[in-house]
Amino acid sequence: MLRKFRNLLVTLAALLVFAVPALAQTQLAITCRCVADGVNSAQVQWLNEFVIPEFEKMMADQGNPVEVQLIEFGGSDEGLKEQYALDLSVGAGADVLGFDGFWIPEFVSANLLKPLDELAGGEVNDWEGWNRISLGLQELMGVEGKRYGIALGTDSRMIFYRKDMFREAGVRQWWAWQPRSWADVLEAARMIKETFPDAAVLQLNAGTAMGEATTMQGYFMVLLGTGEHMVTEDGKWIVRSPGILDALNFYKQVYVDENLGDARVQLLQDGRNRSFANFRDGNTAMLVEGDWFYRSVTAPGKEFAVTDRDVNMGWAAMPAKAPGEGLRGQDFVSISGGTGFVLNPNTTSPQEAWELLAFMNSQEALMAFQGIQPRIRVRDDVPVPENAFLTTTAQALLPLSTARPLAGIYPEVSFQAQLMTERVVSGEMSPEEAMNAYAEAVTELVGADNVIDLMP
Amino acid sequence: MQQRRSLLSIPASLLFLLPAGVFVFIFIILPFFWIAAVSFTNRTLTGRTAVDPEYVGLANYLRLFDPDRFLRSGEFGASLVITGQFVFFSAIVGQVLLGLLLAWFFFNRKGWVRETVQTLAILAWIMPDVVVAFAWFAFLDRDAGTLNQILSTLGIGKPDWLINLPLVSVIIFNTWRGTAFSMLLFTSAFGSIPPSHLETAAVAGANTWQRLRDIILPLIRTHIITDLILITLWTFNTFTPFLLTGGGPAFQTELVSIFTYRTAFKFFRFGQGSAVGMIMMLINLVFAIFYLFLLRRQQVKL
């Protein structure tokens, strides 16, 4: 009996001896929508191979040892957002969170996020990096002049096309195709359809299953081409307008009238991956996406890698409906978003969490990231490595680009826009009916005082 | 006869009940009242109303039953209609009737056919939801799915199940998924019928149908009612079809459970979501009371 008791004491003492140093070390966790060998795998590689070991070494040298753990989230963007909303509302979650910039306003108005300087102290504002990041890019992860996080980079959207299919169909200038209007896009699509009758020639995202990818890569890319945005200059939501109708009619022409795209892909739960597979397999000739599609999706070795990509895949700017009819009178349109990282206001070690975030966005760390996956970085002292695609698209498209409305209600309006396109491509409603249903739903969301009807 | 003495005194039994009582209170009763209270507010998880939700009276309920939109696709009424069809065809016709027929078919039979069919049915019942949904998603695929491979070999063509026949697809899926329970329940119910009843009927010249109608069904009536209660409630509340269709396309398979989820969690509108939850609970209660009433009447007659 006595011996048992003594054994117990020894075990407890041993546990204490081992446990105390472990507890003394600060623990940090990062979550991102990134999985090794899966979605955004370059981010995992960067965090695991560079950021975490180097940061731990740096902190240990400063006498403040830190242990960083990466939590890989493999679900959808919507799933991650849901997880964050629930985590943050009960005071849980990792210390540093991979975040899409457009979620920030609604999280901020619910007090689920705090500005960086409020959380980690005034020294945040003295960080050397702010001088290296333009104000526009700082605003990607901010609300009303307050910074909540730092963007990893920005992007732009365009048409990716398969040169091999264009050549076979005999499209003029297939090697450097650049449509000037929607009619040009449709004409090329019709030619390809003749050569490849079974192909889903054009992929313009529609429907609720693809979530925000429908609004950004699909609806906005046509809506902006009519010269309209989702909101007016003075912040009123446009609920009925000739532009919305034109955009929906374009969808109808592609998916319903001429069968130039596959409406099923828009409606199925795994539609987005199917659309990527179609492009990879030479079953889709044009696909509207962000530069992520080039950087990550179709990169060599990835699931949707395009064989001989440099030869077979090209890009073109998305034309307005007709030259000069795009947003701000432009001939071509694009829209940008930004993802990055924010700090969890519930973190028990805000100082260390901020130091990690700052380290991730140091020149050294971003240069290391360029070695893994070149991209337009937010810091102006991190040049883009020799990469013709990124340099030319950034130069051509970023000046033409615009951003989503910065409003907490935006995600719900965006869902209504996705639903509107779904109703048209599924043939459930005519463009007019779908627009009226959109108008009714958005009016209910934002109030009759905040909407505007532009129909003549 | 002396009344049997309880093993424990009343205070002692209360003491033993206490821990369970505390858990029931914290995890069932308290959340119930919380949800009832939230359903009268415009509380959300994100956005301004997360910080200071306002009391909105019956607005959440009135919105659900607004006659202008009640039956429009994607609204509560339409979702109830879809759920009604889903429950009738996949639960009552599908699971209960098919389960009864399977049990009847294999009653008093032995051999590998019975073993194989029962094992497969039970397998379909015990596999995890996500695995099953994934398998069915592949099975129903228009071009590469097993079902269409079979159908096109037979010259029937290749229907686009999840797009053109979404509700039929989830009904077949749910029937496949849950028939095992009814089958097992009825198999054991048949086992409880005294063999002499059936033998006597056979001697009297009753045919199969007469035996089923006049002997078996009346004797297992309580089993049928119990099965109906359970299957109806389960099917009414099931969420698994979401994994196949996500409630779409264009809300065509939006069951009330999916409607509730979309209202409460897609945009974190907890006020509206709670109101739907309350209505769903009331509907469940009506079902349960109706069946319990049938059950009780039956017992009195016996």
Interface residues (C-beta under 8 A of the other chain):
Chain A: E82 A85 L86 S89 E106 F107 S109 A110 N111 L112 G207 T208 A209 R264 L267 L268 Q269 D270 G408 I409 P411 E412 F415 L419 E422 R423 S426 E428
Chain B: T44 L45 T46 G47 R48 A50 V51 S73 G74 F137 R142 D160 L162 I163 L244 T245 G246 G248 P249 A250 F265 K266 F267 F268
